[in-house]
């Protein structure tokens, strides 16, 4: 069975960075929403997970991950 984790902004503004912890066991799908447009770098416990684009349509990042501490930050402008 695949796990799902979703994270949203707590305030009515778009995020330029996000820190979160995933608890549990096994691999799963991660959805982070309410983000500024552009290219984002995602790290898990200091190691790169990848660089992903956030577009105007969704304003979300979506990737697969495992439990641990994550940090995502905006690193570039609007993707082409």
C-alpha angles and dihedrals in degrees: 000000000000120000124224126206126184129189127191134181115267093211133054094258135086118259126240092187138014134195120192143154126226115207129191134053136297136015123310149161118276124203121186116184140182093052133152116254118264144060117327132197116214121199132184114205090336097311121110116254093179149282114272135181126237114203132194094253098062108010086204141113120220126189143136120259148153132237115294144089116307135192123190124184139175109252104167148020131271112318118241 
